[in-house]
Amino acid sequence: MSDKFQVLILNNISAHGLKRLPAERFEHGKEVARPDAVLVRSADMHAMDIPKSVLAIGRAGSGTNNIPVKEMSKRGVPVFNAPGANANAVKELVLAGMLLAARNIGGAMKFVAALDPKDPEMEKKVEGGKKTYAGYELAGHTLGVIGLGKIGCLIADAAIKLGMHVVGYDPEITVDAAWSLPSQVRKAHSLSDVLKNSNFITMHVPLVDATRKMINAAAIEQMKNGSVLLNFSREGVVDEAAVLAALDAKKLATYVCDFPSAHVNSHPHVIALPHLGASTREAEENCALMVADQLRDYLLDGNIVNSVNFPNVAMPRESGYRIAIANANVPNMVGQISTAMAEAKLNISNMMNKAKGDVAYTLVDVDSKVPEKVIDAIGKIEGVLAVRYLPVGT
């Protein structure tokens, strides 16, 4: 049996990303019986019988709705993603969506496609018909950005450069995002503030209980008449029935989204794209590179960066002997782990412990080889979810 890490590939992953998993330490493929890790893009893992051998899951993208994250947390399995790797691709598509809506480009293209090129009156019909599709410029209008992560900040910056006014709202904005947000962006104090003062509204929030159907009938009622709503976030953050009713009532002028559905596809004022947000060569490659690096660092050294269910814990090695422990975030776990090592006369050279929600994670470097019985003892501590021994070269 190979002593290399086995990685199950569920979708087509960029070859450049897979090269980040060196052949001397990793094997990967679409048929792996006992995978140590899984690399996935869009495949739905909820109905999948995920083998007990799996130590980590990497999503080559930002969202993780296709992965049973809560179940993995209970098993001590970190789920990694690639936040920001597709940000530029989404930014450009949102800008295209605003232009499609403002300039009636879709309707104009259909009008031209329906003309008979052999008709001697075609040029005259073009000139006569173009007034039907007259639009307006983005400059001078106000864009409301809901969600000021990497994507939201890039969109805000681009919109300002196009001459738009920008108002942004994110009650959970990070320090890094705040630093990268252009100074010209007016910070809204509430969702209502954005809705009431924007001509275009673009959504960039995760789908969680607090954001599910965030844009509903009550929210739409606060918008300006003739507003354009863009959703390149998640389908569930918008109440489709409320949006369609608002389009019929001309409260909304256009709904632009990246999530076609049986409800919205046939409406004349909906521009639905086939989930193109991250569908560029560059974005797919960036996501694959990022998540492959994170999986490699975790499997080889136990470091965690950009996990949706575990804290960021990255510690330079200070010895050749490392233990990684995932445990429930309850009192006295570190004390019990330290005691188990002390009883085995192991000297701790460095330790890092952090928590995220119900899960905590600890990295411990010790000065000498760790006996298997110590690993077993730590694994039997109540609340320990998973324990791995990571000596250099294994």
C-alpha positions, 0 to 999 in steps of 0.5 A: 500500500502506498504511504502517499496521501490519497486525494479524491478529485470530484470535479475537473480541477486545474492541472496547475493546482494539482501540481501543488501536490508533489508526486513524491507525497501525494496521489490523486484521481477520481477513483480513490478507495480510501482518500485522505482528502477530497478536492471538489468544485460543484459536486454535491457531497451531501448525499455522498458517503464520505469515507472515515479516512477523509482528513480534510476537504478542499472546495476550489471556490468560495461557497461551501453549500455543497459540503456537509460542513456541520457533519465534518466539524463533528468528525474533526475534519476541516473544510477549506475554501478559496475566498477571494480567488474568484473575486475579480471574475465576479467583479467583472461579471457584476459590471457586465450585469449593470451594463446589460440592464442599463443599456437594454443590451439583451433585448437589443441583441434579440432585435438585431438577431431577428432581422432578415439580413437579406431585407433591403430595408434592414438598415432602415429598420435598425434605425427605426428600432433602436429607440426602443432600446435606449438606456442610460449611463452608469455614471452619476447613479448610485450603487448599493453594495451589500457585503463588503468582502473582497468581491464587494470592495473590488466592485465598489472601487470599479464603480467609483472609477466608472463615475458612480456613487457607492454606498456600502453595508456590511455589519461584519466587515473585517479589518482587512476589508475596511482597509481596502474599501475606497474612501469614497464609499459611504458606509451605510448604518443599515440595510434600509439605508442602502435600499432607499438610496441606491439605483443599483443594488448588488448582493455579496453575502453568504447564505446563512440563516440571517441572510436567507431571503434578505431581499424580500417583499418588505425590503423591495418596498424600500427601494427606489422605483425602477431599481436594478437588483443584482444577485451574484451571491447565492440564490437563497438570499433573494425571495424570487416570488417577491422579486417577480411581483416587483418586476410585474408592478414595475417597482423593479426595472430588472433582476440580474442573477447568476442563478437560473430557475424555473421561476425567473427564467421566462420573465422578460425583465430577468437577465439570468446567467448560467452561474458564470461568476467564477467561470474564467480560466483565471478564477478556476486556476486561482481557486485550485492553486489556493485550495491545493496549497491549503490542503498540502499545508494541512496534511503535511504540517497540520496548519489551517488557513481559510477553513470555514469551520476551523480557526486559522492556526498556522505555526512554523515548526520548531521541531521534527515532532508535531501533534495536531488535535481537533476538539470540542471548544470546552474548558480544560482541553488544553490542560488535559492534552498538556497533562498527557504529554507531561506524563509521557515526559514529553517537553513542549517546545511550542504550542498554539490553540485557537477556537472557532464556534464549537470547534477548537484546534491545537498544534503542539511541537515537542522535542522528541519522538511521540510514542503511539500510546500517547497519541492513543491517550489524547484521542481518548480524552472526552471532547477530542474529535481527531488527533494526528501525529506529524513527524517530519518526513511522514 
